[in-house]
Amino acid sequence: MRQVRAIAAVELRRFLRDRSNIFFVFIFPLILVLLIGSQFGGSGPGGRVVVVGEGSDLRTAIVEALEDDDVRVTSADADDALEQVARGRTDVALQIEPGDADAFAAGEDVTIDVVASSQAGAPATVQRVRTAVQAVTAEQGQLTALTAAGAEPTAARTALERASEALDGARLEVVDVDEVAQELSGVGQFDVGAASQVLLFVFLISLAGSTTLIQGRRYGVVGRTLAAPVSTLQVLGGQALGRFVIALFQGAYIMAATAVLFGVDWGNLGLSALVLAAFSAAAAGAAMLVGSLLDNENAAVGAGIGLGLVLAALGGGMLPLELFPDSLRGVSLVTPHAWAYEAFAQIQRHDGTLTDILPQVGVLLAMAVVLLGLGSWALRRSLARAM
């Protein structure tokens, strides 16, 4: 077993020594997670609003009402606010003019300029802004009417607060019947993208890294290893373990980095690690098979990237499986990506237990056994021809 671990450690060092992997292993996956989360993840529970205008009672009241409604509110000047809207960095720009603040103080109707972005959540945020403005202006109008009738401002405000507490507010319950919306409800902004990128890059980097196996045969590394007191079975085990460690390292790095940088919730870490390990074993088997059947590094890179991208596209590594039509959803089950995607979804979104993900993990392990068996057979055959 010591020989197997030594061979695997050599494979990992050779992989990390390749400087091109610095970008594709450590940086590029996080960039994609950020881009996917920014595009599809939404802007938070209540949206984003940037407020333009000097401090006033109207501005303070609107900001407090929006924040109570779970809207993220920031401040900026007019030009900066319009730029944020144009670039999609905020949903709505709200401009409060001095005349608006004066009308609010007098208890009159207020008209505020609102500029909405083209983001998907902008219409909902505009409605939240409209509701907040109507609420604060209505309250101010009531206060003005009471003080005009002779009530002291403090007593009038206290009376309005007591009346508001005594009345039961209107309750709105929204039931979404859309299955996709229900499935993705409550998912964090980067959660789906992070899981997809783990599947994409673990398999892609594993297949692309099969070139080290080809180089090992071509440059005589494997031959010199066999000249040592090491059996062919130990060489095969070391190569398989090396591919597995590379895949597991890639996936664990993405999971840890996204949890720290983007707050991705991976659910039960033990179960997520189990899914990653099973998927990494399948990726290792595929890498051994590609690296054993091909003798040219460039051909292996092209085949690995092409196959990795196709399988990721079919298995939910680029688009959530929930958006697939039923026919394509059935086809996706031939890929290990789809089974791992469903397992991660169970853990992240439904607090799945080991029993819940056991079918997916079982299929992944079966795929890993088949691929590792084929890869070992192909490598043994390749070594026998070389001798």
Wavefront OBJ file of the C-alpha trace (Angstrom):
o trace
v 0.000 0.000 0.000
v 2.946 2.327 0.645
v 4.010 1.976 -2.994
v 0.489 2.813 -4.197
v 0.388 5.966 -2.059
v 3.840 7.005 -3.293
v 2.789 6.690 -6.938
v -0.408 8.667 -6.238
v 1.591 11.416 -4.510
v 3.891 11.688 -7.519
v 0.876 12.073 -9.830
v -0.565 14.857 -7.670
v 2.772 16.707 -7.580
v 3.112 16.451 -11.360
v -0.409 17.818 -11.744
v 0.158 20.786 -9.433
v 3.547 21.522 -10.993
v 1.849 22.380 -14.302
v 1.580 26.177 -14.184
v -1.384 26.277 -16.567
v -3.423 24.570 -13.867
v -3.022 27.563 -11.548
v -5.669 29.470 -13.490
v -7.957 26.620 -14.540
v -7.918 24.833 -11.173
v -7.869 27.694 -8.673
v -9.220 30.844 -10.362
v -11.463 30.022 -13.315
v -14.027 27.913 -11.376
v -14.603 30.737 -8.880
v -15.028 33.267 -11.684
v -17.746 31.105 -13.235
v -19.495 30.656 -9.889
v -19.503 34.452 -9.455
v -20.806 35.085 -12.974
v -23.559 32.461 -12.733
v -24.615 33.675 -9.296
v -24.699 37.307 -10.446
v -26.755 36.430 -13.520
v -29.249 33.915 -12.168
v -28.982 34.078 -8.428
v -31.038 37.192 -7.937
v -30.179 40.158 -5.765
v -31.407 38.974 -2.413
v -34.815 38.439 -0.831
v -36.106 41.988 -1.378
v -33.985 43.450 -4.154
v -31.569 46.365 -4.293
v -32.368 50.085 -4.282
v -30.004 53.047 -4.544
v -31.380 56.323 -3.158
v -30.387 59.748 -4.507
v -31.091 62.939 -2.558
v -30.158 64.922 0.509
v -31.146 63.847 3.996
v -34.783 64.537 4.882
v -37.655 63.056 6.840
v -39.031 61.604 3.599
v -35.754 59.928 2.710
v -35.333 58.516 6.221
v -38.898 57.173 6.296
v -38.608 55.509 2.882
v -35.240 53.939 3.671
v -36.540 52.536 6.958
v -39.654 51.150 5.256
v -37.601 49.465 2.526
v -35.119 47.970 4.970
v -38.013 46.639 7.061
v -39.187 44.937 3.848
v -35.768 43.245 3.492
v -34.620 45.505 0.651
v -30.924 46.360 0.468
v -30.613 50.166 0.317
v -27.520 52.178 -0.620
v -26.831 55.848 -1.382
v -25.185 57.497 -4.378
v -25.221 60.651 -6.450
v -27.402 60.858 -9.561
v -24.761 59.893 -12.127
v -23.441 56.967 -10.093
v -26.965 55.691 -9.450
v -27.814 55.706 -13.158
v -24.576 53.868 -13.921
v -25.419 51.201 -11.348
v -28.838 50.735 -12.935
v -27.367 50.535 -16.446
v -24.784 47.933 -15.390
v -27.323 45.864 -13.464
v -25.628 46.438 -10.114
v -28.930 47.572 -8.590
v -32.584 46.985 -9.411
v -33.981 50.474 -8.873
v -32.683 54.031 -8.532
v -34.909 56.278 -6.392
v -34.398 60.055 -6.699
v -35.831 62.271 -3.956
v -35.933 65.965 -4.886
v -36.113 68.819 -2.303
v -39.653 69.548 -3.470
v -40.683 65.990 -2.666
v -39.410 66.375 0.898
v -41.352 69.654 1.289
v -44.565 68.092 -0.020
v -44.117 65.157 2.382
v -43.653 67.512 5.358
v -46.876 69.309 4.402
v -48.809 66.043 4.186
v -49.348 66.363 0.439
v -49.035 63.756 -2.306
v -45.470 62.917 -3.258
v -44.227 62.016 -6.730
v -40.795 60.414 -6.813
v -38.704 59.544 -9.879
v -37.921 55.842 -10.174
v -35.529 54.302 -12.709
v -35.681 50.514 -13.027
v -32.962 48.285 -14.432
v -33.425 45.450 -16.900
v -32.748 42.795 -14.216
v -35.358 40.089 -13.738
v -36.113 41.185 -10.173
v -36.521 44.885 -10.986
v -40.352 44.912 -11.420
v -40.825 43.280 -8.013
v -38.448 45.799 -6.424
v -40.319 48.701 -8.068
v -43.517 47.401 -6.475
v -41.794 47.255 -3.086
v -40.661 50.869 -3.529
v -44.184 51.931 -4.514
v -45.645 50.200 -1.469
v -43.085 51.796 0.852
v -43.711 55.299 -0.518
v -47.473 54.919 -0.270
v -47.196 53.674 3.313
v -44.990 56.509 4.566
v -46.980 59.226 2.745
v -50.271 57.830 4.053
v -48.942 57.863 7.604
v -47.640 61.402 7.164
v -51.025 62.497 5.773
v -52.794 61.050 8.812
v -50.378 62.792 11.135
v -50.880 66.119 9.339
v -54.687 65.762 9.531
v -54.578 65.096 13.285
v -52.278 68.043 14.013
v -54.450 70.303 11.839
v -57.418 69.259 13.993
v -55.565 70.527 17.082
v -53.748 67.447 18.339
v -50.190 67.744 19.578
v -47.689 66.130 17.147
v -46.371 63.737 19.806
v -49.852 62.727 20.947
v -50.981 62.320 17.343
v -48.050 60.038 16.528
v -48.656 57.985 19.685
v -52.341 57.610 18.780
v -51.455 56.422 15.283
v -49.000 53.855 16.648
v -51.599 52.517 19.111
v -54.221 52.304 16.399
v -51.791 50.459 14.132
v -50.997 47.957 16.905
v -54.672 47.404 17.672
v -55.569 46.519 14.100
v -54.718 43.233 12.472
v -52.739 43.930 9.330
v -53.647 42.413 6.008
v -51.981 39.078 5.358
v -50.918 37.909 1.914
v -49.997 34.323 1.304
v -48.512 33.458 -2.075
v -48.562 29.845 -3.212
v -46.311 29.085 -6.175
v -47.555 26.144 -8.224
v -44.575 26.147 -10.575
v -42.489 23.032 -9.880
v -39.208 24.656 -10.906
v -39.846 27.666 -8.682
v -40.726 25.384 -5.792
v -37.582 23.315 -6.285
v -35.300 26.355 -6.372
v -37.187 28.283 -3.684
v -34.941 29.450 -0.864
v -31.754 28.449 -2.676
v -28.842 30.793 -2.057
v -27.618 33.060 -4.822
v -24.509 30.983 -5.577
v -25.586 27.536 -4.351
v -26.762 26.051 -7.659
v -23.849 27.522 -9.628
v -21.303 26.245 -7.115
v -22.617 22.675 -7.238
v -22.675 22.746 -11.043
v -19.104 24.029 -11.255
v -17.869 21.317 -8.902
v -19.261 18.704 -11.280
v -17.988 20.481 -14.385
v -14.426 21.058 -13.229
v -13.850 17.817 -11.332
v -14.616 15.812 -14.457
v -13.062 18.286 -16.906
v -9.774 18.659 -15.035
v -9.589 14.907 -14.494
v -9.970 14.169 -18.211
v -7.605 16.958 -19.240
v -5.095 15.709 -16.660
v -5.024 12.291 -18.330
v -2.091 13.654 -20.343
v 0.207 12.968 -17.374
v -0.562 9.270 -17.788
v 0.378 9.442 -21.471
v 3.565 11.340 -20.651
v 4.407 8.808 -17.957
v 4.284 6.011 -20.516
v 6.049 7.943 -23.244
v 8.933 9.194 -21.114
v 9.447 5.852 -19.442
v 8.263 6.889 -15.970
v 5.874 3.952 -15.734
v 8.510 1.608 -17.111
v 11.074 2.692 -14.517
v 8.421 2.281 -11.823
v 7.849 -1.305 -12.943
v 11.618 -1.908 -12.810
v 11.455 -1.207 -9.079
v 10.133 -3.802 -6.629
v 6.571 -2.791 -7.548
v 3.965 -5.073 -9.083
v 1.804 -4.187 -12.059
v -1.237 -4.242 -9.786
v 0.387 -1.666 -7.487
v 1.196 0.559 -10.456
v -2.419 0.375 -11.614
v -3.648 1.123 -8.096
v -1.259 4.057 -7.745
v -2.339 5.563 -11.060
v -6.018 5.151 -10.170
v -5.482 6.624 -6.716
v -3.536 9.519 -8.225
v -6.390 10.366 -10.601
v -8.840 10.096 -7.687
v -6.785 12.405 -5.454
v -6.542 15.015 -8.226
v -10.326 14.961 -8.753
v -11.036 15.053 -5.025
v -8.582 17.913 -4.522
v -10.256 19.975 -7.256
v -13.760 19.433 -5.880
v -12.806 20.038 -2.250
v -11.061 23.285 -3.203
v -14.141 24.633 -5.035
v -16.440 23.636 -2.188
v -14.247 25.277 0.456
v -13.576 28.427 -1.583
v -17.233 29.003 -2.481
v -18.303 28.462 1.129
v -15.798 31.073 2.349
v -16.070 33.640 -0.475
v -19.731 33.345 -1.481
v -21.383 31.825 1.572
v -22.509 28.704 -0.292
v -24.388 26.304 1.970
v -23.299 22.727 1.234
v -25.634 21.253 3.836
v -24.312 18.222 5.673
v -20.577 18.359 4.917
v -20.089 14.648 5.531
v -22.749 13.695 2.989
v -21.520 16.299 0.485
v -17.999 14.902 0.852
v -19.358 11.390 0.244
v -21.044 12.506 -2.993
v -17.865 14.297 -4.074
v -15.766 11.199 -3.366
v -18.080 8.932 -5.373
v -18.153 11.388 -8.271
v -14.358 11.817 -8.117
v -13.927 8.042 -8.345
v -16.000 8.010 -11.542
v -13.973 10.915 -12.927
v -10.733 9.106 -12.059
v -11.886 6.016 -13.927
v -12.787 8.077 -17.000
v -9.394 9.814 -16.878
v -7.559 6.483 -16.720
v -9.565 5.180 -19.663
v -8.830 8.242 -21.844
v -5.173 8.337 -20.825
v -4.717 4.641 -21.595
v -6.536 4.503 -24.934
v -4.809 7.553 -26.438
v -1.085 7.955 -27.045
v -0.970 11.635 -28.003
v -1.187 14.413 -25.399
v -2.874 16.907 -27.720
v -5.489 14.368 -28.736
v -6.089 13.526 -25.083
v -6.554 17.190 -24.151
v -8.995 17.743 -27.016
v -10.938 14.581 -26.304
v -10.956 15.247 -22.565
v -12.215 18.799 -22.860
v -14.792 17.913 -25.494
v -16.102 14.905 -23.597
v -16.035 16.775 -20.292
v -18.052 19.696 -21.672
v -20.617 17.470 -23.390
v -21.193 15.335 -20.306
v -21.421 18.435 -18.101
v -23.976 20.023 -20.451
v -26.073 16.838 -20.404
v -25.756 16.290 -16.665
v -26.573 19.688 -15.161
v -23.049 21.078 -14.981
v -23.998 24.112 -17.067
v -27.771 24.442 -16.681
v -29.876 23.252 -13.725
v -31.553 19.925 -14.421
v -34.867 21.418 -13.289
v -34.927 23.453 -16.508
v -34.458 20.383 -18.738
v -37.445 18.967 -20.669
v -38.515 15.512 -19.545
v -36.951 13.755 -22.534
v -33.544 15.375 -21.986
v -33.827 14.793 -18.244
v -34.024 11.072 -18.981
v -30.988 11.214 -21.266
v -29.004 13.029 -18.562
v -29.134 9.930 -16.351
v -26.437 8.273 -18.465
v -23.951 10.804 -17.030
v -22.495 10.691 -13.512
v -23.055 14.454 -13.357
v -26.844 14.097 -13.207
v -26.727 11.636 -10.305
v -24.277 13.800 -8.376
v -26.370 16.912 -9.124
v -29.487 15.286 -7.685
v -27.569 14.155 -4.608
v -26.214 17.655 -3.971
v -29.726 19.075 -4.480
v -31.129 16.704 -1.868
v -28.450 17.712 0.630
v -28.453 21.464 -0.014
v -32.157 22.158 -0.498
v -33.998 19.406 1.387
v -31.642 18.525 4.252
v -31.317 15.077 2.740
v -30.039 12.163 4.803
v -27.832 9.256 3.791
v -30.958 7.247 2.981
v -32.172 9.982 0.616
v -28.942 10.087 -1.424
v -28.134 6.376 -1.247
v -29.545 5.624 -4.760
v -27.468 8.399 -6.341
v -24.303 7.434 -4.482
v -24.857 3.781 -5.382
v -25.119 4.589 -9.090
v -22.003 6.791 -8.913
v -20.017 4.028 -7.229
v -21.214 1.518 -9.824
v -20.103 3.860 -12.603
v -16.768 4.335 -10.837
v -16.203 0.567 -10.584
v -16.954 0.085 -14.285
v -14.806 3.018 -15.434
v -11.910 2.171 -13.118
v -12.062 -1.441 -14.274
v -12.005 -0.445 -17.947
v -9.269 2.115 -17.316
v -7.100 -0.413 -15.467
v -7.616 -2.994 -18.188
v -6.694 -0.463 -20.893
v -3.598 0.646 -18.984
v -2.457 -2.935 -18.354
v -2.941 -3.674 -22.059
v -0.980 -0.553 -22.993
v 1.875 -1.496 -20.668
v 1.943 -5.026 -22.040
v 2.281 -3.699 -25.610
v 5.097 -1.383 -24.535
v 7.018 -4.306 -23.101
l 1 2 3 4 5 6 7 8 9 10 11 12 13 14 15 16 17 18 19 20 21 22 23 24 25 26 27 28 29 30 31 32 33 34 35 36 37 38 39 40 41 42 43 44 45 46 47 48 49 50 51 52 53 54 55 56 57 58 59 60 61 62 63 64 65 66 67 68 69 70 71 72 73 74 75 76 77 78 79 80 81 82 83 84 85 86 87 88 89 90 91 92 93 94 95 96 97 98 99 100 101 102 103 104 105 106 107 108 109 110 111 112 113 114 115 116 117 118 119 120 121 122 123 124 125 126 127 128 129 130 131 132 133 134 135 136 137 138 139 140 141 142 143 144 145 146 147 148 149 150 151 152 153 154 155 156 157 158 159 160 161 162 163 164 165 166 167 168 169 170 171 172 173 174 175 176 177 178 179 180 181 182 183 184 185 186 187 188 189 190 191 192 193 194 195 196 197 198 199 200 201 202 203 204 205 206 207 208 209 210 211 212 213 214 215 216 217 218 219 220 221 222 223 224 225 226 227 228 229 230 231 232 233 234 235 236 237 238 239 240 241 242 243 244 245 246 247 248 249 250 251 252 253 254 255 256 257 258 259 260 261 262 263 264 265 266 267 268 269 270 271 272 273 274 275 276 277 278 279 280 281 282 283 284 285 286 287 288 289 290 291 292 293 294 295 296 297 298 299 300 301 302 303 304 305 306 307 308 309 310 311 312 313 314 315 316 317 318 319 320 321 322 323 324 325 326 327 328 329 330 331 332 333 334 335 336 337 338 339 340 341 342 343 344 345 346 347 348 349 350 351 352 353 354 355 356 357 358 359 360 361 362 363 364 365 366 367 368 369 370 371 372 373 374 375 376 377 378 379 380 381 382 383 384 385 386 387
